[in-house]
Amino acid sequence: MVDVEPGYTERLLWDGSGHRTTTVVGYLMSMRTGQVVATGSMINPQVVYGADVMTRIVYATKDNENRRRIRQSIVDG
């Protein structure tokens, strides 16, 4: 969440995001019109823990610190 407007506002926005193997994508859409207001993407920061999902799962299941690191990388990203 970036901003909250008090009271009634004409703008009603929705943030949709997708976390893919190599990319994280976000869409900001108007809930009134369905129009895409903005988009953004970035390399998935979890790739440093493995190029594919299975490698990342193995890394995360080795210990709690690994699980914390891989989760935090996507939160911080």
HUGI-V515900 format. One record per pair of residues at least 4 apart in sequence whose ideal C-beta (glycine too) atoms are under 8 Angstrom apart, sorted by sequence separation. I is the first residue (numbers start at 0). J is the second residue. D is the distance in whole Angstrom. If there is no record, write none. Layout:
i=I j=J d=D
i=I j=J d=D
This chain:
i=4 j=8 d=4
i=19 j=23 d=7
i=29 j=33 d=7
i=42 j=46 d=6
i=45 j=49 d=8
i=46 j=50 d=6
i=49 j=53 d=8
i=50 j=54 d=6
i=51 j=55 d=7
i=52 j=56 d=6
i=53 j=57 d=7
i=54 j=58 d=6
i=55 j=59 d=6
i=56 j=60 d=6
i=57 j=61 d=7
i=61 j=65 d=5
i=62 j=66 d=7
i=63 j=67 d=6
i=64 j=68 d=6
i=65 j=69 d=6
i=66 j=70 d=6
i=67 j=71 d=6
i=68 j=72 d=6
i=69 j=73 d=7
i=70 j=74 d=6
i=71 j=75 d=6
i=72 j=76 d=6
i=18 j=23 d=5
i=19 j=24 d=7
i=28 j=33 d=7
i=29 j=34 d=5
i=49 j=54 d=3
i=60 j=65 d=8
i=4 j=10 d=7
i=17 j=23 d=7
i=28 j=34 d=7
i=48 j=54 d=7
i=49 j=55 d=4
i=59 j=65 d=5
i=60 j=66 d=7
i=16 j=23 d=7
i=17 j=24 d=5
i=28 j=35 d=5
i=29 j=36 d=6
i=48 j=55 d=5
i=58 j=65 d=5
i=59 j=66 d=5
i=16 j=24 d=7
i=17 j=25 d=8
i=27 j=35 d=7
i=28 j=36 d=6
i=49 j=57 d=7
i=16 j=25 d=4
i=26 j=35 d=6
i=27 j=36 d=5
i=49 j=58 d=6
i=15 j=25 d=7
i=16 j=26 d=7
i=27 j=37 d=4
i=45 j=55 d=6
i=48 j=58 d=5
i=59 j=69 d=5
i=14 j=25 d=6
i=15 j=26 d=5
i=26 j=37 d=8
i=27 j=38 d=7
i=48 j=59 d=8
i=58 j=69 d=6
i=59 j=70 d=8
i=14 j=26 d=7
i=26 j=38 d=5
i=14 j=27 d=6
i=15 j=28 d=7
i=25 j=38 d=7
i=0 j=14 d=8
i=13 j=27 d=7
i=14 j=28 d=8
i=24 j=38 d=7
i=25 j=39 d=5
i=55 j=69 d=6
i=12 j=27 d=6
i=13 j=28 d=5
i=24 j=39 d=7
i=25 j=40 d=7
i=12 j=28 d=7
i=13 j=29 d=8
i=24 j=40 d=5
i=12 j=29 d=6
i=13 j=30 d=5
i=23 j=40 d=7
i=48 j=65 d=8
i=11 j=29 d=7
i=12 j=30 d=7
i=22 j=40 d=6
i=23 j=41 d=5
i=10 j=29 d=7
i=11 j=30 d=4
i=22 j=41 d=7
i=23 j=42 d=8
i=11 j=31 d=5
i=22 j=42 d=6
i=23 j=43 d=5
i=48 j=68 d=7
i=21 j=42 d=7
i=22 j=43 d=6
i=23 j=44 d=8
i=48 j=69 d=5
i=9 j=31 d=8
i=21 j=43 d=6
i=20 j=43 d=7
i=12 j=36 d=7
i=19 j=43 d=7
i=45 j=69 d=6
i=48 j=72 d=7
i=18 j=43 d=7
i=21 j=46 d=6
i=47 j=72 d=7
i=45 j=72 d=5
i=44 j=72 d=4
i=45 j=73 d=6
i=44 j=73 d=6
i=43 j=73 d=7
i=20 j=51 d=7
i=44 j=75 d=7
i=20 j=52 d=6
i=44 j=76 d=4
i=43 j=76 d=7
i=41 j=76 d=6
i=23 j=73 d=7
i=23 j=76 d=6
i=18 j=73 d=7
